[in-house]
Amino acid sequence: MRCAPSVRIAAAPPTPHDRQRLVDTLRRVGAACFPELPDYQCFAGADALDDKVITLARDRRGRVIGFCSAILLDVPGVPSVMHLGLTCVHPVARGRRLTHRLTGRLVMQYLARHRPLGRTWITSVACVLSSVGNVASSFDDVFPSPFFQRPTATHRRIVDVIDRRYRDAIAINPDAELDRERFVFRRSVAGTVFQKSADDARYHHREAGLNAFYTALLDLDAGDEVVQVGHFSLATLQRYLRTGFGRRRPPIPPVPAWVHAESTREAA
């Protein structure tokens, strides 16, 4: 098993035919992961690739069996923001930590090529506990997470831009309500292929403390999603090389009172 280097699709593949062939390949992998393939992100067509950064995983015969596709966001006043939008691994290749390896390779390659001495901000909008737990464990100053509980002005600026400009690109329901204190879109994925049950252990993180934090923050059965904002740099990369993606944190503290999703609904 190997992971191909990430590429900035704005520069390559060079021809419309190659771009469409890549989209067709990604759709085949996606079709094995979703009961209904969403018209979203890199699945939307060759014209949708211009602002994407993509890593591919291939088997020994060269067939694509997984990918991670991120979106480069334009946030005024923040020089580099990457949205970790979509990762798919074909069922035949699951259990090999490809999700971690794909995401780790993507951010490592992007940092080395574009921001070797700087900081890149990352965002993620998700309701899958394993995914949000990995983001919290792998990047720096991620809010909301058990490890960083006071968002900075930059965290808030990025979330505001996502809310105003990127709902469609990130597949956030236009009618979803943004809880600005907790960075949660309420009922954003209700009734869609993205919604997950809080009781479905297949989507839980291996760390019980992370599951407890995010199930308190979100009403998963109502279709809530969390917006995570953090950043990575050379120091993050060095930690990743030592420990791997999703493996870095000290003991997880108890869930603080402000996290609980129920308090938000009562206030409303």
Secondary structure, DSSP 8 states (H G I E B T S, - for coil): -EE---EETTT-S-SHHHHHHHHHHHHHHHHTT-SS--S-GGGG-GGGGTTEEEEEEE-TTS-EEEEEEEEEEEETTEEEEEEEEEEEE-GGGTTS-HHHHHHHHHHHHHHHHH-TTS-EEEEEEE--HHHHHHHHHHSEEEESBTTB-S--HHHHHHHHHHHHH-HHHHT--TT-EEETTTTEEETSSTTSTT---TT-GGG--S-HHHHHHHHHH--GGGT-EEEEEEEE-HHHHHHHHHH-TT----------GGG-HHHHHHH-
